[in-house]
Amino acid sequence: MLTALCRRRVVARALSAAAAQPKRAFGSVAVDRDDQTISAEAAENKYIVKTYNSNGVRTKKGLVITHGKGPYLFDSHGNKYLDFYSGIAVTALGHADPEVARAVADQAA
């Protein structure tokens, strides 16, 4: 039951996140949501939060994640981030999903 639920959630969230992409990349040039042409590197810096570099050292000072809901994380300043870093010691189920929590609790009982 949990496996099927997980698959449905992962697919639904992936499709939802793909539909909400803020930019379209064309080679080394990207167009952001305001139709402004920017370099791919500038778009990456603008839209992707790199919390750790290759040495495991935090690269964004002051970033404090306070909570998550669905596919999003929220920081202490109220900024919303799409959490697409699943796969490295984590799952792609989203955050604080009541249906997943209920399924896990039922199986653990």
N, CA, C and O atoms as CSV, one atom per row, in Angstrom:
chain,resi,resn,atom,element,x,y,z
A,1,MET,N,N,0.813,-1.191,0.000
A,1,MET,CA,C,0.000,0.000,0.000
A,1,MET,C,C,0.862,1.262,0.000
A,1,MET,O,O,0.624,2.187,-0.776
A,2,LEU,N,N,1.864,1.287,0.879
A,2,LEU,CA,C,2.722,2.462,0.956
A,2,LEU,C,C,3.521,2.643,-0.327
A,2,LEU,O,O,3.712,3.773,-0.778
A,3,THR,N,N,3.989,1.551,-0.921
A,3,THR,CA,C,4.769,1.641,-2.152
A,3,THR,C,C,3.948,2.248,-3.285
A,3,THR,O,O,4.435,3.125,-3.999
A,4,ALA,N,N,2.713,1.796,-3.456
A,4,ALA,CA,C,1.850,2.345,-4.510
A,4,ALA,C,C,1.543,3.803,-4.240
A,4,ALA,O,O,1.537,4.620,-5.161
A,5,LEU,N,N,1.288,4.136,-2.989
A,5,LEU,CA,C,1.013,5.525,-2.612
A,5,LEU,C,C,2.227,6.396,-2.903
A,5,LEU,O,O,2.094,7.503,-3.425
A,6,CYS,N,N,3.406,5.896,-2.566
A,6,CYS,CA,C,4.638,6.645,-2.812
A,6,CYS,C,C,4.829,6.910,-4.296
A,6,CYS,O,O,5.164,8.025,-4.695
A,7,ARG,N,N,4.614,5.882,-5.116
A,7,ARG,CA,C,4.765,6.055,-6.562
A,7,ARG,C,C,3.810,7.109,-7.093
A,7,ARG,O,O,4.207,7.974,-7.873
A,8,ARG,N,N,2.543,7.039,-6.670
A,8,ARG,CA,C,1.556,8.025,-7.139
A,8,ARG,C,C,1.963,9.432,-6.726
A,8,ARG,O,O,1.878,10.365,-7.524
A,9,ARG,N,N,2.403,9.585,-5.486
A,9,ARG,CA,C,2.811,10.905,-4.994
A,9,ARG,C,C,4.022,11.435,-5.749
A,9,ARG,O,O,4.061,12.609,-6.118
A,10,VAL,N,N,4.996,10.585,-5.978
A,10,VAL,CA,C,6.213,11.008,-6.674
A,10,VAL,C,C,5.883,11.463,-8.084
A,10,VAL,O,O,6.354,12.514,-8.519
A,11,VAL,N,N,5.085,10.694,-8.802
A,11,VAL,CA,C,4.718,11.049,-10.174
A,11,VAL,C,C,3.905,12.333,-10.193
A,11,VAL,O,O,4.163,13.213,-11.015
A,12,ALA,N,N,2.933,12.455,-9.306
A,12,ALA,CA,C,2.100,13.663,-9.274
A,12,ALA,C,C,2.931,14.894,-8.963
A,12,ALA,O,O,2.740,15.943,-9.579
A,13,ARG,N,N,3.853,14.780,-8.013
A,13,ARG,CA,C,4.677,15.934,-7.648
A,13,ARG,C,C,5.660,16.288,-8.758
A,13,ARG,O,O,5.908,17.466,-9.016
A,14,ALA,N,N,6.213,15.288,-9.407
A,14,ALA,CA,C,7.148,15.550,-10.505
A,14,ALA,C,C,6.445,16.258,-11.652
A,14,ALA,O,O,6.986,17.204,-12.224
A,15,LEU,N,N,5.244,15.806,-11.991
A,15,LEU,CA,C,4.489,16.453,-13.067
A,15,LEU,C,C,4.106,17.874,-12.683
A,15,LEU,O,O,4.183,18.785,-13.508
A,16,SER,N,N,3.696,18.066,-11.440
A,16,SER,CA,C,3.320,19.395,-10.967
A,16,SER,C,C,4.519,20.338,-10.985
A,16,SER,O,O,4.408,21.484,-11.422
A,17,ALA,N,N,5.659,19.854,-10.509
A,17,ALA,CA,C,6.861,20.681,-10.480
A,17,ALA,C,C,7.332,21.018,-11.889
A,17,ALA,O,O,7.770,22.140,-12.144
A,18,ALA,N,N,7.246,20.057,-12.807
A,18,ALA,CA,C,7.666,20.300,-14.189
A,18,ALA,C,C,6.785,21.353,-14.845
A,18,ALA,O,O,7.273,22.165,-15.630
A,19,ALA,N,N,5.509,21.349,-14.535
A,19,ALA,CA,C,4.588,22.323,-15.122
A,19,ALA,C,C,4.827,23.723,-14.582
A,19,ALA,O,O,4.476,24.707,-15.232
A,20,ALA,N,N,5.420,23.822,-13.399
A,20,ALA,CA,C,5.611,25.124,-12.764
A,20,ALA,C,C,7.023,25.670,-12.937
A,20,ALA,O,O,7.424,26.584,-12.217
A,21,GLN,N,N,7.778,25.124,-13.879
A,21,GLN,CA,C,9.150,25.576,-14.077
A,21,GLN,C,C,9.193,27.064,-14.404
A,21,GLN,O,O,8.468,27.519,-15.289
A,22,PRO,N,N,10.036,27.835,-13.702
A,22,PRO,CA,C,10.085,29.276,-13.914
A,22,PRO,C,C,10.881,29.714,-15.134
A,22,PRO,O,O,10.799,30.881,-15.518
A,23,LYS,N,N,11.644,28.830,-15.755
A,23,LYS,CA,C,12.462,29.242,-16.887
A,23,LYS,C,C,12.548,28.126,-17.917
A,23,LYS,O,O,12.309,26.956,-17.620
A,24,ARG,N,N,12.894,28.522,-19.135
A,24,ARG,CA,C,13.133,27.565,-20.206
A,24,ARG,C,C,14.570,27.773,-20.682
A,24,ARG,O,O,14.956,28.897,-21.003
A,25,ALA,N,N,15.350,26.722,-20.731
A,25,ALA,CA,C,16.753,26.856,-21.123
A,25,ALA,C,C,16.925,26.515,-22.597
A,25,ALA,O,O,16.343,25.550,-23.094
A,26,PHE,N,N,17.727,27.313,-23.287
A,26,PHE,CA,C,18.043,27.081,-24.695
A,26,PHE,C,C,19.556,27.152,-24.829
A,26,PHE,O,O,20.119,28.232,-25.010
A,27,GLY,N,N,20.215,25.997,-24.740
A,27,GLY,CA,C,21.667,25.979,-24.803
A,27,GLY,C,C,22.257,26.700,-23.615
A,27,GLY,O,O,21.974,26.340,-22.473
A,28,SER,N,N,23.082,27.725,-23.861
A,28,SER,CA,C,23.697,28.461,-22.758
A,28,SER,C,C,22.931,29.733,-22.420
A,28,SER,O,O,23.395,30.546,-21.621
A,29,VAL,N,N,21.752,29.907,-23.029
A,29,VAL,CA,C,20.918,31.081,-22.752
A,29,VAL,C,C,19.607,30.595,-22.152
A,29,VAL,O,O,19.082,29.559,-22.561
A,30,ALA,N,N,19.083,31.329,-21.195
A,30,ALA,CA,C,17.808,30.964,-20.574
A,30,ALA,C,C,16.878,32.161,-20.603
A,30,ALA,O,O,17.321,33.308,-20.651
A,31,VAL,N,N,15.578,31.880,-20.572
A,31,VAL,CA,C,14.567,32.933,-20.513
A,31,VAL,C,C,13.825,32.747,-19.202
A,31,VAL,O,O,13.259,31.682,-18.958
A,32,ASP,N,N,13.820,33.780,-18.347
A,32,ASP,CA,C,13.143,33.624,-17.065
A,32,ASP,C,C,11.657,33.924,-17.191
A,32,ASP,O,O,11.176,34.197,-18.290
A,33,ARG,N,N,10.922,33.876,-16.080
A,33,ARG,CA,C,9.466,34.020,-16.121
A,33,ARG,C,C,9.015,35.399,-16.602
A,33,ARG,O,O,7.859,35.562,-16.993
A,34,ASP,N,N,9.902,36.391,-16.581
A,34,ASP,CA,C,9.575,37.729,-17.081
A,34,ASP,C,C,10.022,37.913,-18.524
A,34,ASP,O,O,10.065,39.037,-19.023
A,35,ASP,N,N,10.355,36.812,-19.200
A,35,ASP,CA,C,10.841,36.812,-20.580
A,35,ASP,C,C,12.116,37.632,-20.760
A,35,ASP,O,O,12.350,38.197,-21.828
A,36,GLN,N,N,12.928,37.692,-19.724
A,36,GLN,CA,C,14.224,38.352,-19.808
A,36,GLN,C,C,15.265,37.299,-20.173
A,36,GLN,O,O,15.308,36.230,-19.563
A,37,THR,N,N,16.106,37.596,-21.164
A,37,THR,CA,C,17.153,36.664,-21.564
A,37,THR,C,C,18.332,36.820,-20.617
A,37,THR,O,O,18.841,37.923,-20.416
A,38,ILE,N,N,18.761,35.702,-20.036
A,38,ILE,CA,C,19.911,35.699,-19.136
A,38,ILE,C,C,20.750,34.471,-19.454
A,38,ILE,O,O,20.273,33.538,-20.099
A,39,SER,N,N,22.001,34.473,-19.000
A,39,SER,CA,C,22.852,33.312,-19.250
A,39,SER,C,C,22.361,32.135,-18.416
A,39,SER,O,O,21.698,32.317,-17.395
A,40,ALA,N,N,22.690,30.941,-18.858
A,40,ALA,CA,C,22.297,29.741,-18.122
A,40,ALA,C,C,22.905,29.748,-16.723
A,40,ALA,O,O,22.260,29.323,-15.765
A,41,GLU,N,N,24.138,30.226,-16.598
A,41,GLU,CA,C,24.787,30.287,-15.286
A,41,GLU,C,C,24.057,31.268,-14.370
A,41,GLU,O,O,23.856,30.983,-13.189
A,42,ALA,N,N,23.660,32.424,-14.911
A,42,ALA,CA,C,22.916,33.400,-14.104
A,42,ALA,C,C,21.558,32.840,-13.695
A,42,ALA,O,O,21.101,33.063,-12.574
A,43,ALA,N,N,20.917,32.115,-14.602
A,43,ALA,CA,C,19.621,31.503,-14.278
A,43,ALA,C,C,19.788,30.458,-13.186
A,43,ALA,O,O,18.967,30.371,-12.273
A,44,GLU,N,N,20.850,29.665,-13.278
A,44,GLU,CA,C,21.102,28.652,-12.248
A,44,GLU,C,C,21.317,29.314,-10.893
A,44,GLU,O,O,20.769,28.864,-9.887
A,45,ASN,N,N,22.112,30.378,-10.861
A,45,ASN,CA,C,22.361,31.081,-9.603
A,45,ASN,C,C,21.098,31.735,-9.055
A,45,ASN,O,O,20.924,31.838,-7.841
A,46,LYS,N,N,20.219,32.177,-9.951
A,46,LYS,CA,C,18.991,32.850,-9.530
A,46,LYS,C,C,17.947,31.868,-9.004
A,46,LYS,O,O,17.237,32.177,-8.047
A,47,TYR,N,N,17.844,30.688,-9.619
A,47,TYR,CA,C,16.747,29.776,-9.313
A,47,TYR,C,C,17.127,28.537,-8.509
A,47,TYR,O,O,16.235,27.862,-7.995
A,48,ILE,N,N,18.409,28.210,-8.378
A,48,ILE,CA,C,18.815,26.996,-7.674
A,48,ILE,C,C,19.638,27.368,-6.450
A,48,ILE,O,O,20.648,28.064,-6.557
A,49,VAL,N,N,19.199,26.899,-5.289
A,49,VAL,CA,C,19.931,27.144,-4.050
A,49,VAL,C,C,20.918,26.002,-3.856
A,49,VAL,O,O,20.523,24.847,-3.699
A,50,LYS,N,N,22.181,26.331,-3.868
A,50,LYS,CA,C,23.216,25.324,-3.633
A,50,LYS,C,C,23.605,25.431,-2.163
A,50,LYS,O,O,24.419,26.275,-1.789
A,51,THR,N,N,23.027,24.583,-1.344
A,51,THR,CA,C,23.281,24.708,0.089
A,51,THR,C,C,24.638,24.165,0.508
A,51,THR,O,O,25.165,24.575,1.541
A,52,TYR,N,N,25.220,23.246,-0.272
A,52,TYR,CA,C,26.533,22.694,0.057
A,52,TYR,C,C,27.384,22.642,-1.203
A,52,TYR,O,O,26.876,22.370,-2.291
A,53,ASN,N,N,28.677,22.902,-1.056
A,53,ASN,CA,C,29.566,22.728,-2.198
A,53,ASN,C,C,30.116,21.303,-2.175
A,53,ASN,O,O,29.684,20.494,-1.353
A,54,SER,N,N,31.045,20.987,-3.048
A,54,SER,CA,C,31.553,19.612,-3.147
A,54,SER,C,C,32.290,19.159,-1.890
A,54,SER,O,O,32.460,17.958,-1.678
A,55,ASN,N,N,32.729,20.097,-1.054
A,55,ASN,CA,C,33.410,19.746,0.196
A,55,ASN,C,C,32.444,19.603,1.364
A,55,ASN,O,O,32.872,19.342,2.488
A,56,GLY,N,N,31.143,19.770,1.115
A,56,GLY,CA,C,30.162,19.650,2.180
A,56,GLY,C,C,30.029,20.902,3.030
A,56,GLY,O,O,29.409,20.870,4.093
A,57,VAL,N,N,30.610,22.009,2.568
A,57,VAL,CA,C,30.552,23.262,3.317
A,57,VAL,C,C,29.361,24.076,2.827
A,57,VAL,O,O,29.123,24.177,1.624
A,58,ARG,N,N,28.617,24.655,3.762
A,58,ARG,CA,C,27.459,25.471,3.379
A,58,ARG,C,C,27.915,26.645,2.520
A,58,ARG,O,O,28.910,27.300,2.833
A,59,THR,N,N,27.185,26.910,1.434
A,59,THR,CA,C,27.564,27.997,0.542
A,59,THR,C,C,26.602,29.173,0.588
A,59,THR,O,O,26.955,30.260,0.131
A,60,LYS,N,N,25.401,28.995,1.122
A,60,LYS,CA,C,24.464,30.116,1.221
A,60,LYS,C,C,24.331,30.499,2.684
A,60,LYS,O,O,23.638,29.828,3.449
A,61,LYS,N,N,24.992,31.572,3.068
A,61,LYS,CA,C,24.967,32.000,4.462
A,61,LYS,C,C,23.583,32.509,4.833
A,61,LYS,O,O,22.919,33.181,4.044
A,62,GLY,N,N,23.169,32.182,6.026
A,62,GLY,CA,C,21.897,32.673,6.523
A,62,GLY,C,C,20.697,31.844,6.118
A,62,GLY,O,O,19.578,32.157,6.524
A,63,LEU,N,N,20.893,30.795,5.330
A,63,LEU,CA,C,19.768,29.957,4.916
A,63,LEU,C,C,19.411,29.011,6.053
A,63,LEU,O,O,20.198,28.140,6.424
A,64,VAL,N,N,18.218,29.193,6.597
A,64,VAL,CA,C,17.720,28.318,7.659
A,64,VAL,C,C,16.358,27.806,7.213
A,64,VAL,O,O,15.392,28.566,7.156
A,65,ILE,N,N,16.284,26.519,6.898
A,65,ILE,CA,C,15.020,25.909,6.494
A,65,ILE,C,C,14.201,25.673,7.759
A,65,ILE,O,O,14.670,25.027,8.696
A,66,THR,N,N,12.982,26.195,7.784
A,66,THR,CA,C,12.144,26.074,8.980
A,66,THR,C,C,11.108,24.972,8.887
A,66,THR,O,O,10.759,24.371,9.903
A,67,HIS,N,N,10.609,24.694,7.690
A,67,HIS,CA,C,9.599,23.645,7.546
A,67,HIS,C,C,9.396,23.317,6.074
A,67,HIS,O,O,9.876,24.020,5.185
A,68,GLY,N,N,8.673,22.235,5.848
A,68,GLY,CA,C,8.350,21.827,4.492
A,68,GLY,C,C,6.889,21.462,4.385
A,68,GLY,O,O,6.269,21.037,5.359
A,69,LYS,N,N,6.345,21.629,3.200
A,69,LYS,CA,C,4.959,21.248,2.923
A,69,LYS,C,C,4.898,20.808,1.470
A,69,LYS,O,O,5.186,21.584,0.559
A,70,GLY,N,N,4.517,19.543,1.265
A,70,GLY,CA,C,4.486,19.029,-0.101
A,70,GLY,C,C,5.877,19.065,-0.707
A,70,GLY,O,O,6.828,18.633,-0.056
A,71,PRO,N,N,6.036,19.564,-1.929
A,71,PRO,CA,C,7.345,19.586,-2.572
A,71,PRO,C,C,8.165,20.835,-2.235
A,71,PRO,O,O,9.214,21.062,-2.838
A,72,TYR,N,N,7.704,21.639,-1.289
A,72,TYR,CA,C,8.356,22.915,-1.002
A,72,TYR,C,C,8.990,22.955,0.380
A,72,TYR,O,O,8.521,22.308,1.316
A,73,LEU,N,N,10.067,23.729,0.490
A,73,LEU,CA,C,10.712,24.052,1.751
A,73,LEU,C,C,10.575,25.550,1.959
A,73,LEU,O,O,10.498,26.309,0.994
A,74,PHE,N,N,10.544,25.978,3.213
A,74,PHE,CA,C,10.412,27.392,3.540
A,74,PHE,C,C,11.539,27.782,4.481
A,74,PHE,O,O,11.881,27.033,5.397
A,75,ASP,N,N,12.123,28.975,4.251
A,75,ASP,CA,C,13.206,29.420,5.118
A,75,ASP,C,C,12.696,30.397,6.170
A,75,ASP,O,O,11.513,30.732,6.209
A,76,SER,N,N,13.610,30.844,7.016
A,76,SER,CA,C,13.241,31.717,8.130
A,76,SER,C,C,12.799,33.102,7.676
A,76,SER,O,O,12.286,33.878,8.483
A,77,HIS,N,N,12.986,33.426,6.404
A,77,HIS,CA,C,12.536,34.713,5.865
A,77,HIS,C,C,11.228,34.580,5.091
A,77,HIS,O,O,10.745,35.553,4.513
A,78,GLY,N,N,10.653,33.371,5.079
A,78,GLY,CA,C,9.392,33.148,4.380
A,78,GLY,C,C,9.540,32.821,2.903
A,78,GLY,O,O,8.539,32.696,2.199
A,79,ASN,N,N,10.783,32.678,2.416
A,79,ASN,CA,C,10.995,32.314,1.013
A,79,ASN,C,C,10.626,30.855,0.793
A,79,ASN,O,O,10.829,30.017,1.673
A,80,LYS,N,N,10.084,30.552,-0.380
A,80,LYS,CA,C,9.629,29.208,-0.731
A,80,LYS,C,C,10.579,28.621,-1.772
A,80,LYS,O,O,10.905,29.276,-2.762
A,81,TYR,N,N,11.021,27.387,-1.545
A,81,TYR,CA,C,11.946,26.705,-2.438
A,81,TYR,C,C,11.346,25.379,-2.882
A,81,TYR,O,O,10.735,24.673,-2.079
A,82,LEU,N,N,11.515,25.037,-4.150
A,82,LEU,CA,C,11.112,23.726,-4.646
A,82,LEU,C,C,12.198,22.735,-4.244
A,82,LEU,O,O,13.359,22.905,-4.616
A,83,ASP,N,N,11.834,21.708,-3.494
A,83,ASP,CA,C,12.795,20.723,-3.007
A,83,ASP,C,C,12.880,19.570,-3.996
A,83,ASP,O,O,12.051,18.660,-3.967
A,84,PHE,N,N,13.873,19.605,-4.868
A,84,PHE,CA,C,14.024,18.540,-5.848
A,84,PHE,C,C,15.321,17.763,-5.650
A,84,PHE,O,O,15.828,17.146,-6.587
A,85,TYR,N,N,15.855,17.793,-4.439
A,85,TYR,CA,C,17.095,17.080,-4.149
A,85,TYR,C,C,16.872,15.703,-3.550
A,85,TYR,O,O,17.714,15.234,-2.784
A,86,SER,N,N,15.785,15.048,-3.865
A,86,SER,CA,C,15.570,13.707,-3.327
A,86,SER,C,C,16.501,12.726,-4.023
A,86,SER,O,O,16.957,12.964,-5.142
A,87,GLY,N,N,16.768,11.643,-3.354
A,87,GLY,CA,C,17.583,10.607,-3.952
A,87,GLY,C,C,18.880,10.357,-3.221
A,87,GLY,O,O,19.462,9.282,-3.370
A,88,ILE,N,N,19.357,11.307,-2.436
A,88,ILE,CA,C,20.583,11.108,-1.681
A,88,ILE,C,C,20.188,10.979,-0.210
A,88,ILE,O,O,20.102,11.971,0.512
A,89,ALA,N,N,19.954,9.758,0.211
A,89,ALA,CA,C,19.573,9.434,1.592
A,89,ALA,C,C,18.219,10.018,1.991
A,89,ALA,O,O,17.924,10.144,3.180
A,90,VAL,N,N,17.407,10.368,1.019
A,90,VAL,CA,C,16.063,10.877,1.300
A,90,VAL,C,C,15.087,10.289,0.288
A,90,VAL,O,O,15.493,9.618,-0.660
A,91,THR,N,N,13.810,10.545,0.493
A,91,THR,CA,C,12.797,10.077,-0.449
A,91,THR,C,C,12.172,11.254,-1.168
A,91,THR,O,O,12.404,12.408,-0.809
A,92,ALA,N,N,11.381,10.958,-2.180
A,92,ALA,CA,C,10.717,12.002,-2.966
A,92,ALA,C,C,9.230,12.046,-2.641
A,92,ALA,O,O,8.404,12.202,-3.541
A,93,LEU,N,N,8.885,11.913,-1.379
A,93,LEU,CA,C,7.480,11.881,-0.973
A,93,LEU,C,C,6.938,13.258,-0.629
A,93,LEU,O,O,5.734,13.405,-0.417
A,94,GLY,N,N,7.776,14.247,-0.569
A,94,GLY,CA,C,7.322,15.561,-0.134
A,94,GLY,C,C,7.429,15.664,1.377
A,94,GLY,O,O,7.939,14.764,2.045
A,95,HIS,N,N,6.946,16.760,1.894
A,95,HIS,CA,C,7.065,17.039,3.319
A,95,HIS,C,C,5.683,17.159,3.941
A,95,HIS,O,O,4.779,17.757,3.358
A,96,ALA,N,N,5.528,16.590,5.119
A,96,ALA,CA,C,4.319,16.740,5.939
A,96,ALA,C,C,3.052,16.289,5.220
A,96,ALA,O,O,2.010,16.934,5.342
A,97,ASP,N,N,3.128,15.203,4.481
A,97,ASP,CA,C,1.946,14.704,3.782
A,97,ASP,C,C,1.129,13.833,4.732
A,97,ASP,O,O,1.628,12.811,5.203
A,98,PRO,N,N,-0.115,14.213,5.024
A,98,PRO,CA,C,-0.906,13.459,6.001
A,98,PRO,C,C,-1.228,12.032,5.552
A,98,PRO,O,O,-1.305,11.130,6.387
A,99,GLU,N,N,-1.415,11.815,4.264
A,99,GLU,CA,C,-1.739,10.475,3.774
A,99,GLU,C,C,-0.544,9.530,3.925
A,99,GLU,O,O,-0.709,8.370,4.302
A,100,VAL,N,N,0.645,10.026,3.633
A,100,VAL,CA,C,1.850,9.214,3.796
A,100,VAL,C,C,2.088,8.934,5.278
A,100,VAL,O,O,2.404,7.803,5.647
A,101,ALA,N,N,1.941,9.944,6.130
A,101,ALA,CA,C,2.127,9.760,7.573
A,101,ALA,C,C,1.153,8.722,8.122
A,101,ALA,O,O,1.521,7.899,8.961
A,102,ARG,N,N,-0.074,8.764,7.651
A,102,ARG,CA,C,-1.091,7.807,8.094
A,102,ARG,C,C,-0.719,6.383,7.656
A,102,ARG,O,O,-0.842,5.441,8.439
A,103,ALA,N,N,-0.267,6.227,6.412
A,103,ALA,CA,C,0.118,4.905,5.911
A,103,ALA,C,C,1.305,4.347,6.690
A,103,ALA,O,O,1.325,3.160,7.014
A,104,VAL,N,N,2.287,5.180,6.993
A,104,VAL,CA,C,3.447,4.741,7.769
A,104,VAL,C,C,3.014,4.353,9.182
A,104,VAL,O,O,3.446,3.323,9.701
A,105,ALA,N,N,2.167,5.169,9.804
A,105,ALA,CA,C,1.688,4.875,11.160
A,105,ALA,C,C,0.899,3.572,11.194
A,105,ALA,O,O,1.042,2.787,12.132
A,106,ASP,N,N,0.074,3.335,10.187
A,106,ASP,CA,C,-0.713,2.097,10.124
A,106,ASP,C,C,0.193,0.875,10.012
A,106,ASP,O,O,-0.046,-0.147,10.654
A,107,GLN,N,N,1.241,0.990,9.187
A,107,GLN,CA,C,2.137,-0.146,9.000
A,107,GLN,C,C,3.034,-0.364,10.213
A,107,GLN,O,O,3.439,-1.494,10.485
A,108,ALA,N,N,3.346,0.694,10.937
A,108,ALA,CA,C,4.213,0.581,12.109
A,108,ALA,C,C,3.464,0.045,13.329
A,108,ALA,O,O,4.083,-0.448,14.272
A,109,ALA,N,N,2.144,0.140,13.309
A,109,ALA,CA,C,1.350,-0.290,14.480
A,109,ALA,C,C,1.292,-1.788,14.604
A,109,ALA,O,O,0.668,-2.308,15.529
